Amino acid sequence: MVNEEEQLRNTVKWRAKKQSPRKPAKLGEAVKQLMEDWISPQQSRFEEIAELWDELLPAELRKHCRLDDISGGLLKVLADSPSHLYELQLCSAEFLEELQKECPRARIKKIKIVPG
């Protein structure tokens, strides 16, 4: 049987281990982990869509718009003039269908074209 003094020493050691302060995280390692775990997968998904978008759009129209955001199934596109915004809106159903077919992982449900 363990005597009281030894039991007390074991308890003190256990508490000291449990309450030891964490080592400070290095900022570079934290950023690297963030990039690997979250940003890189998002970026690769966005990159695939951007490449397909460039293939779908005529060169003249491509000069006047840019992809802005993808979130919650919504692809947000900025157009630099009302006429280009209108032209994109006319084609958006076809673009959406093609994006859904070619990039199913992106789960795009809607394209929103806004001035920008």
Phi and psi in radians as a Rosetta constraint file:
Dihedral C 1 N 2 CA 2 C 2 CIRCULARHARMONIC -1.401 0.35
Dihedral N 2 CA 2 C 2 N 3 CIRCULARHARMONIC 2.294 0.35
Dihedral C 2 N 3 CA 3 C 3 CIRCULARHARMONIC -1.343 0.35
Dihedral N 3 CA 3 C 3 N 4 CIRCULARHARMONIC 2.911 0.35
Dihedral C 3 N 4 CA 4 C 4 CIRCULARHARMONIC -1.093 0.35
Dihedral N 4 CA 4 C 4 N 5 CIRCULARHARMONIC -0.674 0.35
Dihedral C 4 N 5 CA 5 C 5 CIRCULARHARMONIC -1.136 0.35
Dihedral N 5 CA 5 C 5 N 6 CIRCULARHARMONIC -0.753 0.35
Dihedral C 5 N 6 CA 6 C 6 CIRCULARHARMONIC -1.180 0.35
Dihedral N 6 CA 6 C 6 N 7 CIRCULARHARMONIC -0.674 0.35
Dihedral C 6 N 7 CA 7 C 7 CIRCULARHARMONIC -1.088 0.35
Dihedral N 7 CA 7 C 7 N 8 CIRCULARHARMONIC -0.707 0.35
Dihedral C 7 N 8 CA 8 C 8 CIRCULARHARMONIC -1.128 0.35
Dihedral N 8 CA 8 C 8 N 9 CIRCULARHARMONIC -0.752 0.35
Dihedral C 8 N 9 CA 9 C 9 CIRCULARHARMONIC -1.071 0.35
Dihedral N 9 CA 9 C 9 N 10 CIRCULARHARMONIC -0.764 0.35
Dihedral C 9 N 10 CA 10 C 10 CIRCULARHARMONIC -1.091 0.35
Dihedral N 10 CA 10 C 10 N 11 CIRCULARHARMONIC -0.687 0.35
Dihedral C 10 N 11 CA 11 C 11 CIRCULARHARMONIC -1.147 0.35
Dihedral N 11 CA 11 C 11 N 12 CIRCULARHARMONIC -0.741 0.35
Dihedral C 11 N 12 CA 12 C 12 CIRCULARHARMONIC -1.114 0.35
Dihedral N 12 CA 12 C 12 N 13 CIRCULARHARMONIC -0.758 0.35
Dihedral C 12 N 13 CA 13 C 13 CIRCULARHARMONIC -1.083 0.35
Dihedral N 13 CA 13 C 13 N 14 CIRCULARHARMONIC -0.768 0.35
Dihedral C 13 N 14 CA 14 C 14 CIRCULARHARMONIC -1.061 0.35
Dihedral N 14 CA 14 C 14 N 15 CIRCULARHARMONIC -0.788 0.35
Dihedral C 14 N 15 CA 15 C 15 CIRCULARHARMONIC -1.150 0.35
Dihedral N 15 CA 15 C 15 N 16 CIRCULARHARMONIC -0.668 0.35
Dihedral C 15 N 16 CA 16 C 16 CIRCULARHARMONIC -1.107 0.35
Dihedral N 16 CA 16 C 16 N 17 CIRCULARHARMONIC -0.706 0.35
Dihedral C 16 N 17 CA 17 C 17 CIRCULARHARMONIC -1.159 0.35
Dihedral N 17 CA 17 C 17 N 18 CIRCULARHARMONIC -0.761 0.35
Dihedral C 17 N 18 CA 18 C 18 CIRCULARHARMONIC -1.164 0.35
Dihedral N 18 CA 18 C 18 N 19 CIRCULARHARMONIC -0.615 0.35
Dihedral C 18 N 19 CA 19 C 19 CIRCULARHARMONIC -1.707 0.35
Dihedral N 19 CA 19 C 19 N 20 CIRCULARHARMONIC 0.145 0.35
Dihedral C 19 N 20 CA 20 C 20 CIRCULARHARMONIC -1.132 0.35
Dihedral N 20 CA 20 C 20 N 21 CIRCULARHARMONIC 2.385 0.35
Dihedral C 20 N 21 CA 21 C 21 CIRCULARHARMONIC -1.170 0.35
Dihedral N 21 CA 21 C 21 N 22 CIRCULARHARMONIC 2.567 0.35
Dihedral C 21 N 22 CA 22 C 22 CIRCULARHARMONIC -1.247 0.35
Dihedral N 22 CA 22 C 22 N 23 CIRCULARHARMONIC 2.624 0.35
Dihedral C 22 N 23 CA 23 C 23 CIRCULARHARMONIC -1.258 0.35
Dihedral N 23 CA 23 C 23 N 24 CIRCULARHARMONIC 2.442 0.35
Dihedral C 23 N 24 CA 24 C 24 CIRCULARHARMONIC -1.130 0.35
Dihedral N 24 CA 24 C 24 N 25 CIRCULARHARMONIC 2.452 0.35
Dihedral C 24 N 25 CA 25 C 25 CIRCULARHARMONIC -1.376 0.35
Dihedral N 25 CA 25 C 25 N 26 CIRCULARHARMONIC 2.476 0.35
Dihedral C 25 N 26 CA 26 C 26 CIRCULARHARMONIC -1.438 0.35
Dihedral N 26 CA 26 C 26 N 27 CIRCULARHARMONIC 2.324 0.35
Dihedral C 26 N 27 CA 27 C 27 CIRCULARHARMONIC -1.024 0.35
Dihedral N 27 CA 27 C 27 N 28 CIRCULARHARMONIC -0.750 0.35
Dihedral C 27 N 28 CA 28 C 28 CIRCULARHARMONIC -1.039 0.35
Dihedral N 28 CA 28 C 28 N 29 CIRCULARHARMONIC -0.735 0.35
Dihedral C 28 N 29 CA 29 C 29 CIRCULARHARMONIC -1.181 0.35
Dihedral N 29 CA 29 C 29 N 30 CIRCULARHARMONIC -0.685 0.35
Dihedral C 29 N 30 CA 30 C 30 CIRCULARHARMONIC -1.124 0.35
Dihedral N 30 CA 30 C 30 N 31 CIRCULARHARMONIC -0.731 0.35
Dihedral C 30 N 31 CA 31 C 31 CIRCULARHARMONIC -1.162 0.35
Dihedral N 31 CA 31 C 31 N 32 CIRCULARHARMONIC -0.735 0.35
Dihedral C 31 N 32 CA 32 C 32 CIRCULARHARMONIC -1.055 0.35
Dihedral N 32 CA 32 C 32 N 33 CIRCULARHARMONIC -0.763 0.35
Dihedral C 32 N 33 CA 33 C 33 CIRCULARHARMONIC -1.111 0.35
Dihedral N 33 CA 33 C 33 N 34 CIRCULARHARMONIC -0.733 0.35
Dihedral C 33 N 34 CA 34 C 34 CIRCULARHARMONIC -1.057 0.35
Dihedral N 34 CA 34 C 34 N 35 CIRCULARHARMONIC -0.774 0.35
Dihedral C 34 N 35 CA 35 C 35 CIRCULARHARMONIC -1.077 0.35
Dihedral N 35 CA 35 C 35 N 36 CIRCULARHARMONIC -0.796 0.35
Dihedral C 35 N 36 CA 36 C 36 CIRCULARHARMONIC -1.202 0.35
Dihedral N 36 CA 36 C 36 N 37 CIRCULARHARMONIC -0.699 0.35
Dihedral C 36 N 37 CA 37 C 37 CIRCULARHARMONIC -1.481 0.35
Dihedral N 37 CA 37 C 37 N 38 CIRCULARHARMONIC -0.543 0.35
Dihedral C 37 N 38 CA 38 C 38 CIRCULARHARMONIC -2.215 0.35
Dihedral N 38 CA 38 C 38 N 39 CIRCULARHARMONIC -0.893 0.35
Dihedral C 38 N 39 CA 39 C 39 CIRCULARHARMONIC -1.261 0.35
Dihedral N 39 CA 39 C 39 N 40 CIRCULARHARMONIC -0.774 0.35
Dihedral C 39 N 40 CA 40 C 40 CIRCULARHARMONIC -1.040 0.35
Dihedral N 40 CA 40 C 40 N 41 CIRCULARHARMONIC -0.805 0.35
Dihedral C 40 N 41 CA 41 C 41 CIRCULARHARMONIC -1.066 0.35
Dihedral N 41 CA 41 C 41 N 42 CIRCULARHARMONIC -0.689 0.35
Dihedral C 41 N 42 CA 42 C 42 CIRCULARHARMONIC -1.120 0.35
Dihedral N 42 CA 42 C 42 N 43 CIRCULARHARMONIC -0.768 0.35
Dihedral C 42 N 43 CA 43 C 43 CIRCULARHARMONIC -1.138 0.35
Dihedral N 43 CA 43 C 43 N 44 CIRCULARHARMONIC -0.723 0.35
Dihedral C 43 N 44 CA 44 C 44 CIRCULARHARMONIC -1.138 0.35
Dihedral N 44 CA 44 C 44 N 45 CIRCULARHARMONIC -0.640 0.35
Dihedral C 44 N 45 CA 45 C 45 CIRCULARHARMONIC -1.156 0.35
Dihedral N 45 CA 45 C 45 N 46 CIRCULARHARMONIC -0.751 0.35
Dihedral C 45 N 46 CA 46 C 46 CIRCULARHARMONIC -1.174 0.35
Dihedral N 46 CA 46 C 46 N 47 CIRCULARHARMONIC -0.676 0.35
Dihedral C 46 N 47 CA 47 C 47 CIRCULARHARMONIC -1.091 0.35
Dihedral N 47 CA 47 C 47 N 48 CIRCULARHARMONIC -0.730 0.35
Dihedral C 47 N 48 CA 48 C 48 CIRCULARHARMONIC -1.057 0.35
Dihedral N 48 CA 48 C 48 N 49 CIRCULARHARMONIC -0.739 0.35
Dihedral C 48 N 49 CA 49 C 49 CIRCULARHARMONIC -1.188 0.35
Dihedral N 49 CA 49 C 49 N 50 CIRCULARHARMONIC -0.743 0.35
Dihedral C 49 N 50 CA 50 C 50 CIRCULARHARMONIC -1.068 0.35
Dihedral N 50 CA 50 C 50 N 51 CIRCULARHARMONIC -0.711 0.35
Dihedral C 50 N 51 CA 51 C 51 CIRCULARHARMONIC -1.128 0.35
Dihedral N 51 CA 51 C 51 N 52 CIRCULARHARMONIC -0.784 0.35
Dihedral C 51 N 52 CA 52 C 52 CIRCULARHARMONIC -1.145 0.35
Dihedral N 52 CA 52 C 52 N 53 CIRCULARHARMONIC -0.704 0.35
Dihedral C 52 N 53 CA 53 C 53 CIRCULARHARMONIC -1.014 0.35
Dihedral N 53 CA 53 C 53 N 54 CIRCULARHARMONIC -0.763 0.35
Dihedral C 53 N 54 CA 54 C 54 CIRCULARHARMONIC -1.117 0.35
Dihedral N 54 CA 54 C 54 N 55 CIRCULARHARMONIC -0.594 0.35
Dihedral C 54 N 55 CA 55 C 55 CIRCULARHARMONIC -1.242 0.35
Dihedral N 55 CA 55 C 55 N 56 CIRCULARHARMONIC -0.652 0.35
Dihedral C 55 N 56 CA 56 C 56 CIRCULARHARMONIC -1.288 0.35
Dihedral N 56 CA 56 C 56 N 57 CIRCULARHARMONIC -0.645 0.35
Dihedral C 56 N 57 CA 57 C 57 CIRCULARHARMONIC -1.411 0.35
Dihedral N 57 CA 57 C 57 N 58 CIRCULARHARMONIC 2.420 0.35
Dihedral C 57 N 58 CA 58 C 58 CIRCULARHARMONIC -1.110 0.35
Dihedral N 58 CA 58 C 58 N 59 CIRCULARHARMONIC 2.607 0.35
Dihedral C 58 N 59 CA 59 C 59 CIRCULARHARMONIC -0.968 0.35
Dihedral N 59 CA 59 C 59 N 60 CIRCULARHARMONIC -0.719 0.35
Dihedral C 59 N 60 CA 60 C 60 CIRCULARHARMONIC -1.131 0.35
Dihedral N 60 CA 60 C 60 N 61 CIRCULARHARMONIC -0.707 0.35
Dihedral C 60 N 61 CA 61 C 61 CIRCULARHARMONIC -1.265 0.35
Dihedral N 61 CA 61 C 61 N 62 CIRCULARHARMONIC -0.598 0.35
Dihedral C 61 N 62 CA 62 C 62 CIRCULARHARMONIC -1.050 0.35
Dihedral N 62 CA 62 C 62 N 63 CIRCULARHARMONIC -0.563 0.35
Dihedral C 62 N 63 CA 63 C 63 CIRCULARHARMONIC -1.157 0.35
Dihedral N 63 CA 63 C 63 N 64 CIRCULARHARMONIC -0.375 0.35
Dihedral C 63 N 64 CA 64 C 64 CIRCULARHARMONIC -1.922 0.35
Dihedral N 64 CA 64 C 64 N 65 CIRCULARHARMONIC 0.178 0.35
Dihedral C 64 N 65 CA 65 C 65 CIRCULARHARMONIC -2.567 0.35
Dihedral N 65 CA 65 C 65 N 66 CIRCULARHARMONIC 2.847 0.35
Dihedral C 65 N 66 CA 66 C 66 CIRCULARHARMONIC -2.669 0.35
Dihedral N 66 CA 66 C 66 N 67 CIRCULARHARMONIC 2.629 0.35
Dihedral C 66 N 67 CA 67 C 67 CIRCULARHARMONIC -1.261 0.35
Dihedral N 67 CA 67 C 67 N 68 CIRCULARHARMONIC 2.390 0.35
Dihedral C 67 N 68 CA 68 C 68 CIRCULARHARMONIC -1.932 0.35
Dihedral N 68 CA 68 C 68 N 69 CIRCULARHARMONIC -0.765 0.35
Dihedral C 68 N 69 CA 69 C 69 CIRCULARHARMONIC -2.799 0.35
Dihedral N 69 CA 69 C 69 N 70 CIRCULARHARMONIC 2.662 0.35
Dihedral C 69 N 70 CA 70 C 70 CIRCULARHARMONIC -2.312 0.35
Dihedral N 70 CA 70 C 70 N 71 CIRCULARHARMONIC 2.074 0.35
Dihedral C 70 N 71 CA 71 C 71 CIRCULARHARMONIC -2.814 0.35
Dihedral N 71 CA 71 C 71 N 72 CIRCULARHARMONIC 2.479 0.35
Dihedral C 71 N 72 CA 72 C 72 CIRCULARHARMONIC 1.001 0.35
Dihedral N 72 CA 72 C 72 N 73 CIRCULARHARMONIC 0.577 0.35
Dihedral C 72 N 73 CA 73 C 73 CIRCULARHARMONIC 1.405 0.35
Dihedral N 73 CA 73 C 73 N 74 CIRCULARHARMONIC 0.097 0.35
Dihedral C 73 N 74 CA 74 C 74 CIRCULARHARMONIC -1.921 0.35
Dihedral N 74 CA 74 C 74 N 75 CIRCULARHARMONIC 2.190 0.35
Dihedral C 74 N 75 CA 75 C 75 CIRCULARHARMONIC -1.759 0.35
Dihedral N 75 CA 75 C 75 N 76 CIRCULARHARMONIC 2.050 0.35
Dihedral C 75 N 76 CA 76 C 76 CIRCULARHARMONIC -1.756 0.35
Dihedral N 76 CA 76 C 76 N 77 CIRCULARHARMONIC 2.220 0.35
Dihedral C 76 N 77 CA 77 C 77 CIRCULARHARMONIC -2.127 0.35
Dihedral N 77 CA 77 C 77 N 78 CIRCULARHARMONIC 2.359 0.35
Dihedral C 77 N 78 CA 78 C 78 CIRCULARHARMONIC -1.751 0.35
Dihedral N 78 CA 78 C 78 N 79 CIRCULARHARMONIC 2.341 0.35
Dihedral C 78 N 79 CA 79 C 79 CIRCULARHARMONIC -2.072 0.35
Dihedral N 79 CA 79 C 79 N 80 CIRCULARHARMONIC 2.439 0.35
Dihedral C 79 N 80 CA 80 C 80 CIRCULARHARMONIC -1.503 0.35
Dihedral N 80 CA 80 C 80 N 81 CIRCULARHARMONIC -0.065 0.35
Dihedral C 80 N 81 CA 81 C 81 CIRCULARHARMONIC -2.654 0.35
Dihedral N 81 CA 81 C 81 N 82 CIRCULARHARMONIC 2.734 0.35
Dihedral C 81 N 82 CA 82 C 82 CIRCULARHARMONIC -1.047 0.35
Dihedral N 82 CA 82 C 82 N 83 CIRCULARHARMONIC -0.632 0.35
Dihedral C 82 N 83 CA 83 C 83 CIRCULARHARMONIC -1.181 0.35
Dihedral N 83 CA 83 C 83 N 84 CIRCULARHARMONIC -0.679 0.35
Dihedral C 83 N 84 CA 84 C 84 CIRCULARHARMONIC -1.265 0.35
Dihedral N 84 CA 84 C 84 N 85 CIRCULARHARMONIC -0.609 0.35
Dihedral C 84 N 85 CA 85 C 85 CIRCULARHARMONIC -1.045 0.35
Dihedral N 85 CA 85 C 85 N 86 CIRCULARHARMONIC -0.802 0.35
Dihedral C 85 N 86 CA 86 C 86 CIRCULARHARMONIC -1.107 0.35
Dihedral N 86 CA 86 C 86 N 87 CIRCULARHARMONIC -0.775 0.35
Dihedral C 86 N 87 CA 87 C 87 CIRCULARHARMONIC -1.063 0.35
Dihedral N 87 CA 87 C 87 N 88 CIRCULARHARMONIC -0.732 0.35
Dihedral C 87 N 88 CA 88 C 88 CIRCULARHARMONIC -1.128 0.35
Dihedral N 88 CA 88 C 88 N 89 CIRCULARHARMONIC -0.687 0.35
Dihedral C 88 N 89 CA 89 C 89 CIRCULARHARMONIC -1.081 0.35
Dihedral N 89 CA 89 C 89 N 90 CIRCULARHARMONIC -0.654 0.35
Dihedral C 89 N 90 CA 90 C 90 CIRCULARHARMONIC -1.111 0.35
Dihedral N 90 CA 90 C 90 N 91 CIRCULARHARMONIC -0.591 0.35
Dihedral C 90 N 91 CA 91 C 91 CIRCULARHARMONIC -1.665 0.35
Dihedral N 91 CA 91 C 91 N 92 CIRCULARHARMONIC -0.140 0.35
Dihedral C 91 N 92 CA 92 C 92 CIRCULARHARMONIC -1.081 0.35
Dihedral N 92 CA 92 C 92 N 93 CIRCULARHARMONIC -0.585 0.35
Dihedral C 92 N 93 CA 93 C 93 CIRCULARHARMONIC -1.114 0.35
Dihedral N 93 CA 93 C 93 N 94 CIRCULARHARMONIC -0.732 0.35
Dihedral C 93 N 94 CA 94 C 94 CIRCULARHARMONIC -1.158 0.35
Dihedral N 94 CA 94 C 94 N 95 CIRCULARHARMONIC -0.749 0.35
Dihedral C 94 N 95 CA 95 C 95 CIRCULARHARMONIC -1.074 0.35
Dihedral N 95 CA 95 C 95 N 96 CIRCULARHARMONIC -0.749 0.35
Dihedral C 95 N 96 CA 96 C 96 CIRCULARHARMONIC -1.066 0.35
Dihedral N 96 CA 96 C 96 N 97 CIRCULARHARMONIC -0.801 0.35
Dihedral C 96 N 97 CA 97 C 97 CIRCULARHARMONIC -1.042 0.35
Dihedral N 97 CA 97 C 97 N 98 CIRCULARHARMONIC -0.764 0.35
Dihedral C 97 N 98 CA 98 C 98 CIRCULARHARMONIC -1.187 0.35
Dihedral N 98 CA 98 C 98 N 99 CIRCULARHARMONIC -0.733 0.35
Dihedral C 98 N 99 CA 99 C 99 CIRCULARHARMONIC -1.096 0.35
Dihedral N 99 CA 99 C 99 N 100 CIRCULARHARMONIC -0.713 0.35
Dihedral C 99 N 100 CA 100 C 100 CIRCULARHARMONIC -1.141 0.35
Dihedral N 100 CA 100 C 100 N 101 CIRCULARHARMONIC -0.646 0.35
Dihedral C 100 N 101 CA 101 C 101 CIRCULARHARMONIC -1.261 0.35
Dihedral N 101 CA 101 C 101 N 102 CIRCULARHARMONIC -0.776 0.35
Dihedral C 101 N 102 CA 102 C 102 CIRCULARHARMONIC -1.491 0.35
Dihedral N 102 CA 102 C 102 N 103 CIRCULARHARMONIC -0.459 0.35
Dihedral C 102 N 103 CA 103 C 103 CIRCULARHARMONIC -2.248 0.35
Dihedral N 103 CA 103 C 103 N 104 CIRCULARHARMONIC 1.129 0.35
Dihedral C 103 N 104 CA 104 C 104 CIRCULARHARMONIC -1.121 0.35
Dihedral N 104 CA 104 C 104 N 105 CIRCULARHARMONIC -0.476 0.35
Dihedral C 104 N 105 CA 105 C 105 CIRCULARHARMONIC -1.126 0.35
Dihedral N 105 CA 105 C 105 N 106 CIRCULARHARMONIC -0.459 0.35
Dihedral C 105 N 106 CA 106 C 106 CIRCULARHARMONIC -1.252 0.35
Dihedral N 106 CA 106 C 106 N 107 CIRCULARHARMONIC -0.408 0.35
Dihedral C 106 N 107 CA 107 C 107 CIRCULARHARMONIC 0.948 0.35
Dihedral N 107 CA 107 C 107 N 108 CIRCULARHARMONIC 0.786 0.35
Dihedral C 107 N 108 CA 108 C 108 CIRCULARHARMONIC -1.342 0.35
Dihedral N 108 CA 108 C 108 N 109 CIRCULARHARMONIC 2.224 0.35
Dihedral C 108 N 109 CA 109 C 109 CIRCULARHARMONIC -1.910 0.35
Dihedral N 109 CA 109 C 109 N 110 CIRCULARHARMONIC -0.376 0.35
Dihedral C 109 N 110 CA 110 C 110 CIRCULARHARMONIC -2.693 0.35
Dihedral N 110 CA 110 C 110 N 111 CIRCULARHARMONIC 2.576 0.35
Dihedral C 110 N 111 CA 111 C 111 CIRCULARHARMONIC -1.982 0.35
Dihedral N 111 CA 111 C 111 N 112 CIRCULARHARMONIC 2.214 0.35
Dihedral C 111 N 112 CA 112 C 112 CIRCULARHARMONIC -1.987 0.35
Dihedral N 112 CA 112 C 112 N 113 CIRCULARHARMONIC 2.137 0.35
Dihedral C 112 N 113 CA 113 C 113 CIRCULARHARMONIC -1.905 0.35
Dihedral N 113 CA 113 C 113 N 114 CIRCULARHARMONIC 2.182 0.35
Dihedral C 113 N 114 CA 114 C 114 CIRCULARHARMONIC -2.272 0.35
Dihedral N 114 CA 114 C 114 N 115 CIRCULARHARMONIC 2.738 0.35
Dihedral C 114 N 115 CA 115 C 115 CIRCULARHARMONIC -1.139 0.35
Dihedral N 115 CA 115 C 115 N 116 CIRCULARHARMONIC 2.513 0.35
